[in-house]
């Protein structure tokens, strides 16, 4: 995957991560949110965070000490 592809993918993942954050907050604030649905959204958000971290690591070159 090229650097540009990684950057595009990162942006998409960050947008989805923010959207999930907003959706989770809305469900919690409404008080009517299904706890299973909230848990699934939180798990998805964690998976996105992990993928974002992995892609960010690919952008940083290895430093040979």
TASUL-V955618 format. One line per field, one symbol per residue. phi: phi as a letter, one per 20 degrees, with the letter a starting at -180 (. if undefined). psi: psi as a letter, one per 40 degrees, with the letter a starting at -180 (. if undefined). A space follows every 50 residues. Layout:
# TASUL-V955618
phi=???
psi=???
This chain:
# TASUL-V955618
phi=.fgffffffgffffffffffgfffffffffmdffffffffffffffffff fffffffffeffdee
psi=hiddddddddddddddddddddddddddddeehhdddddddddddddddd dddddddddhihhh.
